[in-house]
């Protein structure tokens, strides 16, 4: 999974141009309340769950934004406001469908921007630019209230608030007195993003370690220390979570296995049973009719 820098770097101007597109949608992910682990909902390692706001904007292509119990299909200009405590990760909709995402990350200490870019066999995470926070948290609280309450003209107001967030951040980046900090993405966080976006593809620790700049043994130790599980188990957890969504939406076991990165249905059955304490067939039979919206395929 190569991580080559692109010749033309994206800008917040590119993101703004996509957000003002007619028909662009804004979604919200609220704080996650985990369900008790059982055969229907196996224990999942939270891909990202934290006590600050994030905004993800798909400004090129199409992608999936995965929550604890739902998956959003995003097109150019669509955005997701991730409230503190919401379980989430980004992913491709299809291995053949590239996409770019802008992340605005608002913590008590900084407001940061980074870009991710997925293409088959390639995932790029840009260096993060950050500055001291301004009024972003208050603006995102207001944006969240608009999306949740949906008062008159909430779509237009929400889009205006998102444009204000992006425009103000970009303006501050270009002020001569603004103190900018640039840092390279954490290698373990980068690896998690690669797995989440590219789980359908064959992923090996050895090649990923080379791209990230660590030895395979060092990467394996750091991954286990940070995540409390092995790379292989984490990869299979993400794959099984996706397979569950497909099975709930009516996909066949064979299709769910293939689209989740398992090219051997017998191996898929074995891994599924290890994670869910049941077989895929029994899992499907226990699902009520229309138990989930169609998963993106």
C-alpha positions in Angstrom: 0.0 0.0 0.0 2.1 2.9 -1.3 2.0 6.4 0.3 3.5 8.6 -2.4 3.0 12.3 -2.3 0.8 13.7 -5.1 2.3 16.2 -7.5 -0.6 18.6 -6.9 -1.5 19.1 -3.3 -5.1 19.8 -2.4 -6.1 23.1 -0.7 -9.0 24.3 1.4 -10.1 26.2 -1.7 -10.7 22.9 -3.4 -12.8 21.7 -0.4 -14.8 25.0 -0.3 -15.6 24.6 -4.0 -17.1 21.1 -3.4 -19.1 22.1 -0.3 -21.0 24.8 -2.2 -22.1 22.2 -4.8 -25.9 22.1 -5.2 -27.2 19.0 -3.5 -24.2 18.5 -1.1 -25.4 17.0 2.2 -24.2 17.4 5.8 -24.6 14.5 8.3 -23.9 14.1 12.0 -22.6 11.3 14.1 -23.6 11.5 17.7 -21.9 10.0 20.7 -21.7 6.2 20.5 -23.5 4.0 23.1 -21.9 0.6 22.7 -24.1 -2.4 22.6 -23.4 -5.4 24.9 -21.2 -7.8 22.9 -23.0 -10.9 21.7 -23.4 -13.1 18.6 -25.2 -10.3 16.7 -22.9 -7.5 17.7 -19.4 -8.7 18.4 -16.9 -6.6 20.4 -15.3 -4.0 18.2 -12.1 -2.1 18.7 -13.0 1.6 18.3 -11.3 2.9 15.2 -11.5 6.4 16.5 -13.4 7.7 19.5 -12.4 10.8 21.3 -13.6 13.9 23.3 -13.3 16.5 20.5 -15.0 17.5 17.3 -14.0 16.4 13.8 -15.4 17.3 10.4 -14.8 15.1 7.4 -15.5 16.5 3.9 -15.4 14.3 0.8 -14.2 16.8 -1.8 -13.4 14.3 -4.6 -14.9 10.9 -5.7 -17.2 8.8 -3.5 -16.5 7.1 -0.2 -18.1 5.4 2.9 -18.1 6.9 6.3 -18.7 4.1 8.8 -20.3 4.6 12.2 -21.0 2.1 15.0 -24.3 0.9 13.5 -24.7 2.8 10.2 -22.7 3.6 7.1 -23.0 6.8 5.2 -22.3 7.0 1.4 -20.6 10.3 0.7 -20.2 12.0 -2.7 -18.3 15.2 -3.6 -19.2 18.0 -1.3 -20.8 15.8 1.4 -19.6 16.2 5.0 -20.0 14.5 8.3 -19.8 16.4 11.7 -18.4 13.9 14.2 -19.4 14.8 17.7 -17.2 13.9 20.7 -17.4 10.3 21.6 -18.7 9.1 18.2 -17.1 5.8 16.9 -16.1 6.2 13.2 -13.8 5.6 10.3 -13.5 6.4 6.6 -13.4 3.7 3.9 -13.7 3.3 0.2 -17.0 2.2 -1.3 -15.3 0.1 -3.9 -11.7 -0.7 -4.5 -12.0 0.9 -8.0 -13.4 4.2 -6.6 -10.8 6.8 -5.5 -11.6 9.6 -3.1 -10.1 12.5 -1.2 -11.2 13.7 2.2 -10.4 16.9 4.2 -10.4 16.5 8.0 -10.8 19.5 10.3 -9.9 18.4 13.8 -10.8 20.7 16.7 -9.3 20.0 20.1 -9.1 22.2 23.2 -5.5 23.0 22.2 -5.5 23.3 18.4 -7.5 23.3 15.2 -5.8 21.1 12.6 -6.3 20.2 9.0 -5.2 17.1 7.1 -6.0 15.4 3.8 -6.3 11.8 3.0 -6.4 10.3 -0.5 -7.4 6.7 -1.5 -6.7 5.0 -4.7 -6.4 1.2 -5.3 -3.1 0.2 -3.8 -2.3 3.6 -2.6 -3.3 5.7 0.5 -1.8 9.1 1.3 -2.1 11.0 4.6 -0.8 14.6 4.4 1.3 16.3 7.1 -1.1 18.0 9.6 -1.2 21.8 9.7 -2.5 23.3 13.0 -2.9 26.6 14.8 -4.3 27.7 18.2 -8.1 27.3 18.4 -10.4 30.2 17.7 -14.3 29.8 17.8 -14.5 26.5 16.1 -16.1 24.5 18.9 -18.9 27.0 19.4 -19.5 27.1 15.6 -19.6 23.2 15.5 -22.0 23.1 18.4 -24.3 25.5 16.5 -23.9 23.4 13.3 -24.8 20.2 15.2 -28.0 21.8 16.7 -29.1 22.8 13.2 -28.7 19.3 11.8 -30.3 17.6 14.8 -33.3 20.0 15.2 -33.8 20.7 11.5 -35.6 24.0 11.9 -36.8 26.0 8.9 -34.0 26.4 6.3 -31.6 24.2 8.3 -29.9 22.8 5.2 -29.0 26.3 4.0 -27.9 27.4 7.5 -25.8 24.3 8.0 -24.0 24.7 4.7 -23.3 28.4 5.5 -21.9 27.4 8.9 -19.6 24.8 7.3 -18.4 27.3 4.7 -17.7 29.8 7.5 -15.7 27.2 9.3 -13.5 26.4 6.3 -13.2 30.0 5.1 -12.2 31.3 8.6 -9.7 28.5 9.1 -8.1 29.1 5.6 -7.9 32.9 6.3 -6.2 32.4 9.6 -3.7 30.0 8.0 -2.7 32.8 5.6 -2.4 35.6 8.1 1.2 36.7 8.6 0.9 36.7 12.4 -0.6 33.2 12.6 1.7 30.6 14.3 1.4 27.4 12.3 2.6 24.0 13.4 3.2 21.2 11.0 3.6 17.6 12.2 3.9 14.3 10.4 1.0 11.9 11.0 1.5 9.3 13.8 2.6 6.0 12.1 0.1 3.9 14.0 -2.7 6.2 13.3 -1.7 6.2 9.6 -1.6 2.4 9.7 -5.2 2.3 11.1 -6.4 4.7 8.4 -4.8 2.4 5.7 -6.6 -0.7 7.2 -9.9 1.1 7.5 -9.8 2.5 4.0 -8.2 -0.5 2.2 -9.4 -3.6 4.1 -10.7 -5.2 0.9 -7.1 -5.3 -0.5 -4.4 -7.8 0.5 -2.5 -6.0 3.4 0.8 -7.3 4.8 2.6 -5.9 7.8 6.0 -6.2 6.1 5.1 -4.0 3.1 3.1 -1.5 5.3 6.0 -1.2 7.7 8.3 -0.3 4.9 5.9 2.4 3.7 5.5 3.9 7.2 9.2 3.8 7.9 9.4 1.2 10.7 10.7 -2.3 10.9 7.9 -5.0 10.9 8.8 -6.1 14.4 8.8 -2.6 15.8 5.5 -1.8 14.0 4.0 -5.0 15.4 5.0 -4.1 19.0 3.8 -0.5 18.7 0.5 -1.5 17.1 -0.2 -4.0 19.9 0.7 -1.4 22.6 -1.5 1.2 21.1 -4.5 -1.0 20.1 -4.3 -3.9 22.5 -4.6 -6.4 19.7 -2.6 -7.7 16.8 -2.6 -6.2 13.3 -4.2 -9.4 11.9 -7.0 -9.4 14.5 -7.7 -5.7 13.9 -7.8 -6.1 10.1 -10.2 -9.1 10.5 -12.4 -7.1 12.9 -12.9 -4.3 10.3 -13.6 -6.9 7.6 -16.1 -8.8 9.8 -17.8 -5.5 10.7 -18.3 -4.7 7.0 -19.4 -8.3 6.2 -22.1 -8.0 8.9 -23.5 -4.9 7.3 -23.6 -6.6 3.9 -25.3 -9.8 5.4 -27.9 -7.7 7.1 -28.7 -5.9 3.9 -29.4 -9.2 2.1 -26.1 -10.0 0.4 -25.1 -13.6 -0.1 -22.4 -15.1 2.1 -20.1 -15.4 -0.9 -20.6 -11.8 -1.9 -20.1 -10.5 1.7 -16.9 -12.5 2.0 -15.4 -11.3 -1.3 -16.4 -7.6 -0.7 -14.9 -7.7 2.8 -11.5 -8.8 1.6 -11.8 -12.6 2.1 -11.1 -14.5 -1.1 -11.7 -17.9 0.4 -15.3 -18.3 1.7 -14.2 -21.2 4.0 -11.6 -19.0 5.7 -14.2 -16.3 6.0 -16.6 -18.7 7.7 -13.9 -19.6 10.2 -12.9 -16.0 11.0 -16.6 -15.0 11.2 -17.3 -17.7 13.8 -14.2 -16.7 15.8 -15.3 -13.1 16.0 -19.1 -13.6 16.3 -19.4 -17.0 18.0 -21.8 -18.1 15.3 -21.6 -18.9 11.5 -22.6 -16.5 8.8 -25.6 -18.6 7.9 -26.9 -18.6 11.5 -26.2 -14.9 11.8 -28.4 -14.2 8.7 -31.2 -16.3 10.0 -31.3 -14.4 13.3 -31.7 -11.0 11.6 -35.2 -9.5 11.5 -36.6 -8.3 8.2 -35.2 -4.9 7.1 -32.8 -4.9 10.1 -30.4 -2.5 8.4 -30.3 -0.1 5.5 -28.4 -1.4 2.4 -24.7 -1.3 3.0 -22.6 0.4 0.4 -21.1 -2.1 -2.1 
